[in-house]
Amino acid sequence: MQGSSLLPGLCFLLSLSGVVAQKTKGTCRSCPPLSSCVNATHCTCNHGYISESRQRYFTYPLETCKDIDECTPPISIYCGVNAECQNTKGSFYCQCKAGYKALSGKAQFNNANENTCQKTTPSETTSGTKKLQQVVENIKSLLTNETVWGTEKTKNTTTFTSILQKIESVVLEAALKAPDQKLQKVQNRTVAVETRVVTDNCSTGVIFNLSALMNSMNISCSDIIQGNTQGPSAVAFISYSSLGNIINATFFEEVNEKDQVYLNSQVVSAAIGPQRNTSLSQPVTLSFQHLQIKSSIKKVFCVYWKGTKEGGHWSTEGCFLIQANKTHSICNATHLSSFAVLMAIDTQEKDPTLTVITYVGLSLSLLCLLLAALTFLLCKAIQSTSTSLHLQLSLCLFLAHLLFLTAIDRTEIKVLCAIIAGALHYLYLASFTWMLLEGLYLFLTARKLTVVNHSSINRFMKKLMFPVGYGVPAVIVTISAASRPHLYGTPDHCWLGLKQKFIWAFLVPVCAIICVNFVFFILVLWILKRKLSSLNSEVSTIQNLKSESGLVKSSNLNLSLRLIHFPAGLVLTQNPVRTSENTKTRTFSSSWKAIHVDLVGIIKNEGGDKKNHHTCHSWRGNA
């Protein structure tokens, strides 16, 4: 009885430590690709994958799972003598090295205990290799023959297609004539070829990896044999080092005319035989090494050479980009053909003049905002609800501009970039919200202009301004981050992404504030016009006129300048630092806003107590 009573407690402790953690059939809503949900609370990467943070269990939605390369340190699977390890997505396998074959007849095995690799006889090696070497030399002569390829696009595209198909057929024929040599590799300065022959039925899930020069391909064994049990089947992977100079990016028609596209990989061909079927039961994975490393990549295209009656051209049909970085691109293809990677680059180059304008303008903006904030904070004589609003606006703009200037391009670490983008989103929304509160305060002041005691307005604004000024932007950013956290940060800048119209999380609140402030502006002018027209000649009314005149100057200048620089900031939200015009406009707008905040603070207090005004003016002059 005592043992049975301890059993539930023991199971509970084991579940807390993760020993009895079980994967649920479904997946958590926030789990990334290649991972599964554990106990409906955490995510874990699938077998053969590991998280970037190296944590087994995680909850962060932006975590990514990457393949574990079992064939390289620190794991380095040992396959035995005369064998080598081949990594695949989520797994690995062992195979005999070139010039060796397994006595068991299996093309792949799992560990060194299954290794039966033996050196092939010299006669077999020499005979098969010589045939393939002769084929490769013939291909080299063909590729360097300018008479065959010519230079006119319309004249030779049909020839390109037939030559590529002929090369594939000849290579497969040479591989099938030496079925005992399951793996052959031959290359020269122009072309590299790797072939693999399959003479038996494939085990479930067996994937072959073929590589040539700087590229590789993973293909399922079942797609190679395609039900052929009467004889050997073969797959060939060919990589051309210079063919891209002939069939280059000018043969790609699926691109915007404004984009500058170039071929940034070697052209590769993949074929299976003796049945020359090009359709596959599952996509092949192609890995390309880039010929040039450029940081201004706009888009990557995985393409294949599509032959038509009219000729041939590069097409993206059935080709999909899986992953791309500065050095490599990985593509999936649902058929076999000749493949390559095309890239569209951003033609705009960084202008050093714009960089100087940005840094000088924003530095001036930061200086003015700092002086304004210090004035509103330290000058006790002018402190009021109005200066409190100005102070919060100055602080938000100062922090936003400082973060923009120092961290907008910090895209190396994705998590840090997402945090920077979220902070910029919050600070700029807070700035616009404080502008809205300023407009509301001016409207309420205009309505109560004839009332000597404005304490009710001040009490209302003090209760309202901090929850609204900082709370509303926080709610908007929280909802945005919870719904689409992966859209904070782009490859170029730490700002809101344009996918799924995520930029509207910034544009909608800003547009709403612009419209409301414009309404406040019209209402203030209308109220002041009515009051000015009803003035009489009494001395007390004349004194009110002086006060009203000050408010006219303040409200007109304040709201007018707000409305002037709102559109400039609005245009830039689509891409903060992409174009020259945007950079200049944003810099001038930011600097003008800072000076404007300081200027309005002076004008609004111009009609105040002269002694206080003189004190503050002296402090500002010393500063």
Secondary structure, DSSP 4 states (H G I P E B T S, - for coil): -HHHHHHHHHHHHHHHHTTT--B-SS--TTPPTTEEEETTTEEEEPTTEEETT--SSB--TT--EEE--TTSTTT-----TTEEEEEETTEEEEEEPTTEEETT--S-BSSGGG--EEEPPHHHHHHHHHHHHHHHHHHHHHHT-HHHH-S-HHHHHHHHHHHHHHHHHHHHHHHHT-TT--EEEEE-SSEEEEEEEE-SPPPTT-EEEEEETTEEEEEEHHHHHTT--SS-EEEEEEEESSGGGTS-GGGB-SS-TTSEEEE-S-EEEEEEESS---EEEEEEEEEEE-SS--S-EEEEEEEEEEEETTEEEEE-TTEEEEEE-SSEEEEEEEE-SEEEEEEEE--PPPPHHHHHHHHHHHHHHHHHHHHHHHHHHH-GGG-SHHHHHHHHHHHHHHHHHHHHHHHTT--SSHHHHHHHHHHHHHHHHHHHHHHHHHHHHHHHHHHTTT-S--HHHHHHHHHHHHIIIIIHHHHHHHHHHHH-GGGBS-SS-SSB--GGGTTHHHHHHHHHHHHHHHHHHHHHHHHHHHHHHT--S-HHHHHHHHHHHHHHHHHHHHHHHHHHHHHHHHHHTT-TTSSHHHHHHHHHHHHHHHHHHHHHHHHHTTTS-HHHHHHHHHHHHH-
